[in-house]
Amino acid sequence: MLKTCIYPIQLFDRGVAQPGSASGLGPEGRRFKSCRPDHLNMKKAKIYKPTKTAMQSGNRNSKHWILEFDTINTGIDPLMGWETSRDTMSEVKLKFTSKDQAVTYAKKNNIEYYIVEPQKRKLIKKTYADNFLK
């Protein structure tokens, strides 16, 4: 008997193998099951606006909003000692021009998300003479 799986997104959205039988694998056919393990445990995503780099004064990287999946099941690689994970979804970063577009995408694809609002920069205007005042 074929076991069915229920997913939070549509079954035919990525071209992943679906449960059924394949007649090309022999006269009796082979039964197979696909439970799409990458979507069974849908992870949380973080929506944030990246900060500017500390090395340059430009704000180019802080224009877009990023949707990034959280990393789970991290471990230490025994050979090199680096932090590692078998989770490939943590490498996915999606760029959006606005926060609303990122939220709409997450809702449309049934992705749990949380938003990290950017902090406002405090600019303190100083003059060169302020360095010598005490």
VENRAUR-V713485 format. One record per pair of residues at least 12 apart in sequence whose ideal C-beta (glycine too) atoms are under 7 Angstrom apart, sorted by the first residue. I is the first residue (numbers start at 0). J is the second residue. D is the distance in whole Angstrom. If there is no record, write none. Layout:
# VENRAUR-V713485
i=I j=J d=D
i=I j=J d=D
This chain:
# VENRAUR-V713485
i=1 j=18 d=6
i=1 j=30 d=6
i=1 j=32 d=7
i=2 j=32 d=6
i=3 j=18 d=7
i=4 j=34 d=4
i=4 j=35 d=7
i=6 j=35 d=6
i=6 j=38 d=5
i=7 j=38 d=7
i=7 j=41 d=5
i=7 j=109 d=4
i=8 j=38 d=6
i=8 j=108 d=6
i=8 j=109 d=6
i=15 j=33 d=6
i=15 j=35 d=6
i=16 j=33 d=5
i=17 j=33 d=6
i=18 j=31 d=7
i=18 j=32 d=5
i=18 j=33 d=6
i=37 j=88 d=7
i=41 j=109 d=7
i=41 j=110 d=6
i=41 j=111 d=7
i=42 j=68 d=5
i=42 j=69 d=6
i=42 j=71 d=6
i=42 j=88 d=6
i=43 j=69 d=5
i=43 j=111 d=5
i=43 j=112 d=7
i=43 j=113 d=7
i=44 j=66 d=5
i=44 j=67 d=6
i=44 j=68 d=5
i=44 j=105 d=6
i=44 j=110 d=5
i=44 j=111 d=7
i=44 j=112 d=5
i=45 j=67 d=5
i=45 j=69 d=6
i=45 j=113 d=6
i=45 j=115 d=6
i=46 j=64 d=6
i=46 j=66 d=5
i=46 j=98 d=7
i=46 j=101 d=5
i=46 j=102 d=7
i=46 j=105 d=7
i=46 j=112 d=5
i=46 j=114 d=5
i=47 j=65 d=6
i=47 j=115 d=4
i=48 j=61 d=6
i=48 j=64 d=5
i=48 j=117 d=4
i=49 j=61 d=6
i=49 j=65 d=6
i=63 j=94 d=5
i=63 j=95 d=6
i=63 j=96 d=6
i=64 j=95 d=5
i=64 j=97 d=6
i=64 j=98 d=5
i=64 j=101 d=5
i=65 j=92 d=6
i=65 j=94 d=6
i=66 j=93 d=4
i=66 j=95 d=7
i=66 j=101 d=5
i=66 j=104 d=7
i=66 j=105 d=6
i=67 j=92 d=5
i=68 j=88 d=5
i=68 j=89 d=5
i=68 j=91 d=6
i=69 j=89 d=7
i=70 j=84 d=5
i=70 j=86 d=6
i=70 j=89 d=4
i=71 j=86 d=6
i=72 j=84 d=6
i=72 j=85 d=7
i=72 j=86 d=6
i=98 j=114 d=7
